[in-house]
Amino acid sequence: MTTALDDLTAYWMPFTANDRFKAAPRMFTSAKGMFYTTDEGRELLDGTAGLWCCNIGHGRRRVADAVHAQMMTLDYASSFQTGHPAAFRLANRLADMAPEGLDHVFFSGSGSEAVDTALKMAIAWHKKTGQGSRTRLIGRERGFHGVGFGGVSVGGIVNNRRNYGPLLPGTDHICHTHLVQNAFSRGQPEHGAELADDLERLVALHGAETIAAVIVEPVAGATGVLVPPKGYLERLRAICDAHGILLIFDEVVTGFGRLGTNFAAQWFGVTPDIMCVAKGITGGLFPMGATLVSDKVRQAFRGDAVHGIDLFHGYTYSGHPTGVAAAEAVLDIMDQEGLVARAAAMAPLWEDALHALRDCPNVVDIRNIGLTGAVELAPREGKPGERGFDAHLHAFANGALIRAVGDIMVMSPPLIISEEQVAQLMSTLRAAIEAVA
Ligand SMILES: Cc1ncc(COP(=O)(O)O)c(C=O)c1O
């Protein structure tokens, strides 16, 4: 056993090129407001809200105090057949914030868990309502729904799938929404509503009576910010309704103000039957997920088993008191500082600043909505991902945290970002893109 601080071998880091990282580590030691501080004492502007989660910025004393107080008052309480009041209070609050009709909340510990919960609920709902043949789950190419077997099975990112065998049986995927003709769209692209009709193809192939649910991210985040074409989500909703298929929105990154509305469903005016959230719910301070469902879905699980368990599903950390306390404090801050409205107000400036990068070398597309954006670079010949990663490293060395997804530079800053900080982020990205030309 070794305890040397400079020995980095024991920690197998997630989604990381471990050897490369350990040869030249990039370590954070503290964070405050919009900035991380590295172990070299350098400040880095957080262009990614951690990992799409630190929507209220870093180092919020109020949340830390609430968490501390909660831990000293009620550190843990199981949600299996017992409860604690704050979890019920938070569920009511989330139902109030959510699109009309999503009134019931099931807590979990992460986005992946929120997704697997939604998929299981969808299959179980059809069984409860006498349609037990509906077990098929449909995702979308380029979708990301976490890393559980359910989420990976409906996910559409090949590297997340290819090493894990056949995954769940009975899944399929509609086509993604990326069209070259939509390059450099501001906000929602004009072309592609008809891509939703791909669901009709799968209905024709498998039979509607075998399909339980379709899950999509309203804005696909992890694959590099794909904004749905105008009319696409409305059409997907209509096709689901026509065939009795449940529509699940994975709002793990779009929830809690990212688009300038509480949830993307409200931005697009399309309400799913089930909605998955996580990340921003606790501002990244505590792992938590939640699955919100409509009354239609919830009611089917009531009635026939007054004394019985109505859903054989749940997690040790469902409704964890500390997570609930963190979420309540985060939502208080969001309300008091008007952060959702702030994101909406900042979005046009963000869009202009982002699209001003169009003249940079190798830029083949720029996409944005709310306070999220992506700049897609042409890959180096035979070396996909290398240019993007080098740009990430350059930005890191020059004061900003910007993610590279392959050759796509992705940003989703905390909602507290100022006008000057938007300019700083974009000039750091410009310099990085020029450096890797
Ligand atoms: C859309 C979406 N769903 C699910 C997840 C998984 O969340 P977690 O990492 O909390 O399990 C993510 C994570 O980035 C995500 O972007």
The ligand as a MOL file (V3000), in Angstrom:
LIG
                    3D

  0  0  0     0  0            999 V3000
M  V30 BEGIN CTAB
M  V30 COUNTS 16 16 0 0 0
M  V30 BEGIN ATOM
M  V30 1 C -28.7370 13.7630 -20.5390 0
M  V30 2 C -28.0240 13.0230 -19.4470 0
M  V30 3 N -28.6460 12.0010 -18.8380 0
M  V30 4 C -28.0650 11.3160 -17.8550 0
M  V30 5 C -26.7980 11.6270 -17.4280 0
M  V30 6 C -26.1650 10.8180 -16.3340 0
M  V30 7 O -26.1030 11.5230 -15.1530 0
M  V30 8 P -25.1490 10.9860 -13.9730 0
M  V30 9 O -23.7540 11.1670 -14.4320 0
M  V30 10 O -25.5400 11.8550 -12.7930 0
M  V30 11 O -25.4990 9.5630 -13.7380 0
M  V30 12 C -26.1140 12.6840 -18.0180 0
M  V30 13 C -24.7620 13.0410 -17.5740 0
M  V30 14 O -24.0970 13.8740 -18.1430 0
M  V30 15 C -26.7290 13.3840 -19.0700 0
M  V30 16 O -26.0970 14.3750 -19.7190 0
M  V30 END ATOM
M  V30 BEGIN BOND
M  V30 1 1 1 2
M  V30 2 1 2 3
M  V30 3 2 2 15
M  V30 4 2 3 4
M  V30 5 1 4 5
M  V30 6 1 5 6
M  V30 7 2 5 12
M  V30 8 1 6 7
M  V30 9 1 7 8
M  V30 10 2 8 9
M  V30 11 1 8 10
M  V30 12 1 8 11
M  V30 13 1 12 13
M  V30 14 1 12 15
M  V30 15 2 13 14
M  V30 16 1 15 16
M  V30 END BOND
M  V30 END CTAB
M  END
